[in-house]
Amino acid sequence: MYDRDGTRIGVVEHVLADEGSDIFHGLVVRAGYLMDRPVFAARGQVDTVYERGVTLTVTAEKLQEPAEDPIAADATDDSAAEQAREGLRRAWEWLQRPR
């Protein structure tokens, strides 16, 4: 992803959209070049989406934290993934018990 000045910001981590309704909400970006945190680009901040890149209408500093948008916050919530990992770990331990 590149901001309006052509500066590389990071890599798209989540596309927030409802394909069935043809609704695009925005993008969550794993920023690593300018910032070491995820950021959220709302649909109005996204200029062009290419196969191998995205350009924005704003500079990187104008992007917000995913927590500031309810939909983006849900997409970046790691608690569900952590619960799934914990469940798989417990299942693996149960399978490894001597019988």
C-alpha positions, 0 to 999 in steps of 0.5 A, spaced: 500 500 500 502 506 498 500 513 500 498 519 496 505 521 496 507 514 493 511 512 500 510 505 501 506 504 508 505 496 508 501 490 506 494 489 506 492 485 512 484 485 511 479 487 506 473 489 509 467 488 505 461 484 504 461 481 497 454 479 497 452 486 498 457 489 494 459 494 499 467 496 501 468 498 507 476 499 507 482 496 508 486 494 515 494 495 513 500 491 517 504 498 516 511 497 517 515 502 513 513 508 517 509 505 523 510 499 526 502 498 527 496 496 524 492 502 521 485 502 517 484 506 511 476 507 510 473 507 503 474 514 502 481 514 503 482 508 498 484 511 491 485 505 486 486 498 488 491 494 483 492 487 483 499 488 486 498 494 490 493 500 493 494 507 492 491 512 497 488 519 497 491 521 503 498 521 507 500 515 512 499 520 517 492 521 516 490 513 517 487 511 523 487 506 528 483 500 527 480 500 534 477 507 532 472 503 527 468 498 530 468 494 523 476 494 523 476 493 530 472 486 529 477 484 524 483 485 528 481 482 534 486 477 536 481 474 541 477 469 537 484 466 534 487 465 541 481 461 543 481 457 537 489 456 538 488 454 545 482 449 543 487 446 538 492 445 544 488 442 549 485 437 543 492 435 541 494 434 549 488 430 550 490 426 544 497 425 546 495 422 553 497 415 554 491 410 554 
